[in-house]
Amino acid sequence: MSILKFLEQNWNELVNTYSTNPKLKSDTFINIVNSYSSLNRYYHNLTHLVSMFMEIKKYKRELDDLDSIRFAIWFHDIIYNPKEKNNEENSADKRE
């Protein structure tokens, strides 16, 4: 399975519980993919997201709120500037 297909499946499994708006779900996924695919990313990219999702699979039985962790993974570095040290904080403040 391709990285993009894996991520799309993961995204849909998560958001289908919370939204019935197909445009919102699709537009948000595209926004995430575009953000994590920007050329200035070396580490915080789509492969990094896949790695994080694979890692939490090992611990899913121990996690009380897996969905919150999955959402956090999706958005933890949606804002990324390699010259800044506050990417996570800026990502948490993103409002689109």
FITIVEX-466202 format. One line per field, with one value per atom (N, C-alpha, C): residue number from 1; residue in one letter; atom name; x, y, z. Coordinates in steps of 0.2 Angstrom, whole numbers, plus 5000, padded with zeros to 4 digits. Layout:
// residues N
voza = [NUM | ...]
keti = [A | ...]
markol = [CA | ...]
u = [X | ...]
v = [Y | ...]
w = [Z | ...]
END
This chain:
// residues 96
voza = [1 | 1 | 1 | 2 | 2 | 2 | 3 | 3 | 3 | 4 | 4 | 4 | 5 | 5 | 5 | 6 | 6 | 6 | 7 | 7 | 7 | 8 | 8 | 8 | 9 | 9 | 9 | 10 | 10 | 10 | 11 | 11 | 11 | 12 | 12 | 12 | 13 | 13 | 13 | 14 | 14 | 14 | 15 | 15 | 15 | 16 | 16 | 16 | 17 | 17 | 17 | 18 | 18 | 18 | 19 | 19 | 19 | 20 | 20 | 20 | 21 | 21 | 21 | 22 | 22 | 22 | 23 | 23 | 23 | 24 | 24 | 24 | 25 | 25 | 25 | 26 | 26 | 26 | 27 | 27 | 27 | 28 | 28 | 28 | 29 | 29 | 29 | 30 | 30 | 30 | 31 | 31 | 31 | 32 | 32 | 32 | 33 | 33 | 33 | 34 | 34 | 34 | 35 | 35 | 35 | 36 | 36 | 36 | 37 | 37 | 37 | 38 | 38 | 38 | 39 | 39 | 39 | 40 | 40 | 40 | 41 | 41 | 41 | 42 | 42 | 42 | 43 | 43 | 43 | 44 | 44 | 44 | 45 | 45 | 45 | 46 | 46 | 46 | 47 | 47 | 47 | 48 | 48 | 48 | 49 | 49 | 49 | 50 | 50 | 50 | 51 | 51 | 51 | 52 | 52 | 52 | 53 | 53 | 53 | 54 | 54 | 54 | 55 | 55 | 55 | 56 | 56 | 56 | 57 | 57 | 57 | 58 | 58 | 58 | 59 | 59 | 59 | 60 | 60 | 60 | 61 | 61 | 61 | 62 | 62 | 62 | 63 | 63 | 63 | 64 | 64 | 64 | 65 | 65 | 65 | 66 | 66 | 66 | 67 | 67 | 67 | 68 | 68 | 68 | 69 | 69 | 69 | 70 | 70 | 70 | 71 | 71 | 71 | 72 | 72 | 72 | 73 | 73 | 73 | 74 | 74 | 74 | 75 | 75 | 75 | 76 | 76 | 76 | 77 | 77 | 77 | 78 | 78 | 78 | 79 | 79 | 79 | 80 | 80 | 80 | 81 | 81 | 81 | 82 | 82 | 82 | 83 | 83 | 83 | 84 | 84 | 84 | 85 | 85 | 85 | 86 | 86 | 86 | 87 | 87 | 87 | 88 | 88 | 88 | 89 | 89 | 89 | 90 | 90 | 90 | 91 | 91 | 91 | 92 | 92 | 92 | 93 | 93 | 93 | 94 | 94 | 94 | 95 | 95 | 95 | 96 | 96 | 96]
keti = [M | M | M | S | S | S | I | I | I | L | L | L | K | K | K | F | F | F | L | L | L | E | E | E | Q | Q | Q | N | N | N | W | W | W | N | N | N | E | E | E | L | L | L | V | V | V | N | N | N | T | T | T | Y | Y | Y | S | S | S | T | T | T | N | N | N | P | P | P | K | K | K | L | L | L | K | K | K | S | S | S | D | D | D | T | T | T | F | F | F | I | I | I | N | N | N | I | I | I | V | V | V | N | N | N | S | S | S | Y | Y | Y | S | S | S | S | S | S | L | L | L | N | N | N | R | R | R | Y | Y | Y | Y | Y | Y | H | H | H | N | N | N | L | L | L | T | T | T | H | H | H | L | L | L | V | V | V | S | S | S | M | M | M | F | F | F | M | M | M | E | E | E | I | I | I | K | K | K | K | K | K | Y | Y | Y | K | K | K | R | R | R | E | E | E | L | L | L | D | D | D | D | D | D | L | L | L | D | D | D | S | S | S | I | I | I | R | R | R | F | F | F | A | A | A | I | I | I | W | W | W | F | F | F | H | H | H | D | D | D | I | I | I | I | I | I | Y | Y | Y | N | N | N | P | P | P | K | K | K | E | E | E | K | K | K | N | N | N | N | N | N | E | E | E | E | E | E | N | N | N | S | S | S | A | A | A | D | D | D | K | K | K | R | R | R | E | E | E]
markol = [N | CA | C | N | CA | C | N | CA | C | N | CA | C | N | CA | C | N | CA | C | N | CA | C | N | CA | C | N | CA | C | N | CA | C | N | CA | C | N | CA | C | N | CA | C | N | CA | C | N | CA | C | N | CA | C | N | CA | C | N | CA | C | N | CA | C | N | CA | C | N | CA | C | N | CA | C | N | CA | C | N | CA | C | N | CA | C | N | CA | C | N | CA | C | N | CA | C | N | CA | C | N | CA | C | N | CA | C | N | CA | C | N | CA | C | N | CA | C | N | CA | C | N | CA | C | N | CA | C | N | CA | C | N | CA | C | N | CA | C | N | CA | C | N | CA | C | N | CA | C | N | CA | C | N | CA | C | N | CA | C | N | CA | C | N | CA | C | N | CA | C | N | CA | C | N | CA | C | N | CA | C | N | CA | C | N | CA | C | N | CA | C | N | CA | C | N | CA | C | N | CA | C | N | CA | C | N | CA | C | N | CA | C | N | CA | C | N | CA | C | N | CA | C | N | CA | C | N | CA | C | N | CA | C | N | CA | C | N | CA | C | N | CA | C | N | CA | C | N | CA | C | N | CA | C | N | CA | C | N | CA | C | N | CA | C | N | CA | C | N | CA | C | N | CA | C | N | CA | C | N | CA | C | N | CA | C | N | CA | C | N | CA | C | N | CA | C | N | CA | C | N | CA | C | N | CA | C | N | CA | C | N | CA | C | N | CA | C | N | CA | C | N | CA | C | N | CA | C | N | CA | C | N | CA | C]
u = [5004 | 5000 | 5005 | 5003 | 5007 | 5006 | 5011 | 5010 | 5004 | 5002 | 4996 | 4990 | 4990 | 4984 | 4983 | 4989 | 4989 | 4986 | 4989 | 4987 | 4980 | 4977 | 4970 | 4966 | 4967 | 4963 | 4963 | 4969 | 4970 | 4966 | 4966 | 4962 | 4955 | 4952 | 4945 | 4943 | 4946 | 4944 | 4943 | 4948 | 4947 | 4942 | 4941 | 4937 | 4930 | 4929 | 4922 | 4918 | 4921 | 4917 | 4915 | 4918 | 4917 | 4914 | 4913 | 4911 | 4907 | 4902 | 4898 | 4899 | 4903 | 4904 | 4910 | 4909 | 4914 | 4919 | 4916 | 4921 | 4925 | 4923 | 4927 | 4933 | 4931 | 4936 | 4941 | 4939 | 4943 | 4948 | 4945 | 4949 | 4954 | 4952 | 4957 | 4963 | 4961 | 4966 | 4971 | 4968 | 4973 | 4977 | 4974 | 4978 | 4984 | 4983 | 4988 | 4993 | 4991 | 4996 | 5000 | 4997 | 5001 | 5006 | 5004 | 5008 | 5014 | 5013 | 5018 | 5022 | 5020 | 5024 | 5028 | 5028 | 5032 | 5039 | 5042 | 5049 | 5054 | 5053 | 5057 | 5057 | 5054 | 5053 | 5058 | 5062 | 5067 | 5064 | 5063 | 5060 | 5053 | 5050 | 5043 | 5039 | 5038 | 5035 | 5030 | 5027 | 5022 | 5025 | 5031 | 5034 | 5035 | 5036 | 5036 | 5029 | 5024 | 5017 | 5016 | 5018 | 5017 | 5020 | 5027 | 5031 | 5027 | 5024 | 5021 | 5015 | 5011 | 5005 | 5007 | 5012 | 5014 | 5017 | 5020 | 5022 | 5016 | 5011 | 5006 | 5002 | 5002 | 4999 | 5001 | 5008 | 5011 | 5008 | 5005 | 5003 | 4996 | 4992 | 4985 | 4981 | 4982 | 4978 | 4980 | 4985 | 4987 | 4985 | 4983 | 4981 | 4973 | 4972 | 4965 | 4961 | 4964 | 4961 | 4965 | 4964 | 4968 | 4967 | 4960 | 4958 | 4962 | 4962 | 4966 | 4973 | 4976 | 4983 | 4984 | 4979 | 4979 | 4978 | 4974 | 4973 | 4979 | 4982 | 4988 | 4994 | 4994 | 5000 | 4998 | 4992 | 4991 | 4993 | 4992 | 4993 | 4999 | 5003 | 5008 | 5013 | 5015 | 5019 | 5016 | 5010 | 5007 | 5010 | 5012 | 5016 | 5023 | 5027 | 5034 | 5039 | 5043 | 5048 | 5055 | 5060 | 5066 | 5070 | 5069 | 5072 | 5069 | 5063 | 5060 | 5060 | 5059 | 5060 | 5053 | 5048 | 5041 | 5036 | 5038 | 5033 | 5027 | 5028 | 5023 | 5018 | 5020 | 5016 | 5012 | 5015 | 5012 | 5007 | 5008 | 5004 | 4998 | 4998 | 4993 | 4988 | 4991 | 4987 | 4984 | 4985 | 4983 | 4975 | 4972 | 4965 | 4961 | 4964 | 4960 | 4958]
v = [4994 | 5000 | 5006 | 5011 | 5017 | 5021 | 5026 | 5030 | 5034 | 5037 | 5041 | 5037 | 5031 | 5027 | 5025 | 5023 | 5022 | 5028 | 5034 | 5040 | 5041 | 5041 | 5042 | 5037 | 5031 | 5026 | 5028 | 5029 | 5031 | 5037 | 5042 | 5049 | 5047 | 5044 | 5042 | 5038 | 5033 | 5029 | 5034 | 5039 | 5043 | 5048 | 5052 | 5057 | 5055 | 5049 | 5047 | 5047 | 5046 | 5046 | 5053 | 5058 | 5065 | 5069 | 5067 | 5072 | 5068 | 5070 | 5067 | 5072 | 5077 | 5082 | 5079 | 5076 | 5074 | 5079 | 5085 | 5090 | 5093 | 5094 | 5096 | 5090 | 5084 | 5079 | 5078 | 5079 | 5079 | 5085 | 5091 | 5097 | 5097 | 5095 | 5094 | 5090 | 5084 | 5079 | 5082 | 5085 | 5088 | 5093 | 5097 | 5102 | 5099 | 5094 | 5090 | 5088 | 5084 | 5081 | 5087 | 5092 | 5097 | 5100 | 5101 | 5104 | 5100 | 5093 | 5089 | 5087 | 5089 | 5087 | 5093 | 5099 | 5105 | 5103 | 5106 | 5105 | 5106 | 5110 | 5112 | 5107 | 5102 | 5096 | 5091 | 5089 | 5084 | 5078 | 5079 | 5074 | 5074 | 5080 | 5081 | 5081 | 5075 | 5074 | 5068 | 5066 | 5061 | 5054 | 5053 | 5047 | 5047 | 5053 | 5053 | 5052 | 5054 | 5053 | 5045 | 5042 | 5035 | 5031 | 5033 | 5030 | 5031 | 5037 | 5038 | 5034 | 5033 | 5029 | 5022 | 5020 | 5013 | 5012 | 5017 | 5016 | 5016 | 5020 | 5020 | 5013 | 5010 | 5003 | 4999 | 4999 | 4995 | 4996 | 5002 | 5004 | 5006 | 5004 | 5007 | 5004 | 4998 | 4995 | 4999 | 5002 | 5006 | 5013 | 5015 | 5022 | 5023 | 5028 | 5030 | 5033 | 5038 | 5042 | 5042 | 5036 | 5035 | 5040 | 5042 | 5047 | 5053 | 5056 | 5062 | 5062 | 5056 | 5055 | 5055 | 5052 | 5052 | 5059 | 5062 | 5069 | 5073 | 5072 | 5076 | 5074 | 5068 | 5066 | 5070 | 5070 | 5073 | 5080 | 5084 | 5091 | 5093 | 5089 | 5091 | 5096 | 5095 | 5099 | 5101 | 5103 | 5105 | 5112 | 5116 | 5122 | 5120 | 5121 | 5119 | 5124 | 5127 | 5132 | 5130 | 5127 | 5124 | 5129 | 5136 | 5141 | 5143 | 5140 | 5142 | 5136 | 5137 | 5132 | 5131 | 5135 | 5134 | 5131 | 5127 | 5124 | 5120 | 5117 | 5113 | 5118 | 5124 | 5129 | 5132 | 5134 | 5137 | 5132 | 5126 | 5121 | 5120 | 5120 | 5120 | 5126 | 5132 | 5138 | 5139 | 5134 | 5135 | 5134 | 5138 | 5139 | 5138 | 5134 | 5133 | 5126]
w = [5000 | 5000 | 5000 | 4996 | 4996 | 5002 | 5003 | 5009 | 5009 | 5003 | 5003 | 5004 | 5002 | 5003 | 5010 | 5013 | 5020 | 5024 | 5023 | 5027 | 5026 | 5019 | 5018 | 5022 | 5022 | 5025 | 5033 | 5035 | 5043 | 5044 | 5040 | 5041 | 5041 | 5036 | 5035 | 5041 | 5043 | 5049 | 5055 | 5056 | 5062 | 5061 | 5055 | 5055 | 5054 | 5051 | 5050 | 5056 | 5062 | 5068 | 5070 | 5068 | 5070 | 5065 | 5059 | 5053 | 5048 | 5046 | 5040 | 5034 | 5034 | 5029 | 5024 | 5019 | 5014 | 5012 | 5010 | 5008 | 5013 | 5019 | 5025 | 5026 | 5026 | 5027 | 5022 | 5016 | 5010 | 5010 | 5010 | 5010 | 5016 | 5021 | 5027 | 5026 | 5023 | 5021 | 5016 | 5011 | 5006 | 5009 | 5013 | 5017 | 5021 | 5024 | 5028 | 5024 | 5018 | 5014 | 5011 | 5008 | 5005 | 5010 | 5016 | 5022 | 5023 | 5024 | 5025 | 5019 | 5013 | 5007 | 5005 | 5008 | 5006 | 5005 | 5001 | 4999 | 5005 | 5009 | 5015 | 5020 | 5019 | 5025 | 5023 | 5028 | 5028 | 5032 | 5038 | 5043 | 5044 | 5045 | 5047 | 5041 | 5038 | 5031 | 5032 | 5026 | 5026 | 5029 | 5027 | 5030 | 5038 | 5040 | 5048 | 5051 | 5047 | 5050 | 5050 | 5044 | 5044 | 5050 | 5051 | 5056 | 5063 | 5064 | 5071 | 5071 | 5066 | 5066 | 5067 | 5064 | 5065 | 5073 | 5076 | 5082 | 5087 | 5086 | 5091 | 5091 | 5085 | 5085 | 5090 | 5092 | 5097 | 5104 | 5105 | 5112 | 5112 | 5107 | 5107 | 5113 | 5115 | 5121 | 5127 | 5128 | 5134 | 5134 | 5128 | 5128 | 5129 | 5133 | 5135 | 5130 | 5126 | 5121 | 5114 | 5111 | 5105 | 5100 | 5099 | 5094 | 5095 | 5101 | 5102 | 5100 | 5102 | 5100 | 5092 | 5089 | 5082 | 5079 | 5081 | 5079 | 5080 | 5086 | 5088 | 5083 | 5081 | 5076 | 5069 | 5067 | 5061 | 5061 | 5066 | 5066 | 5070 | 5073 | 5077 | 5074 | 5067 | 5064 | 5057 | 5057 | 5050 | 5048 | 5053 | 5052 | 5053 | 5048 | 5049 | 5045 | 5049 | 5047 | 5050 | 5046 | 5049 | 5052 | 5051 | 5055 | 5062 | 5063 | 5069 | 5074 | 5080 | 5086 | 5089 | 5086 | 5089 | 5084 | 5080 | 5075 | 5078 | 5084 | 5087 | 5090 | 5093 | 5096 | 5090 | 5085 | 5079 | 5076 | 5076 | 5073 | 5077 | 5084 | 5089 | 5088 | 5086 | 5085 | 5078 | 5074 | 5067 | 5067 | 5063 | 5063 | 5056 | 5052 | 5046 | 5045]
END
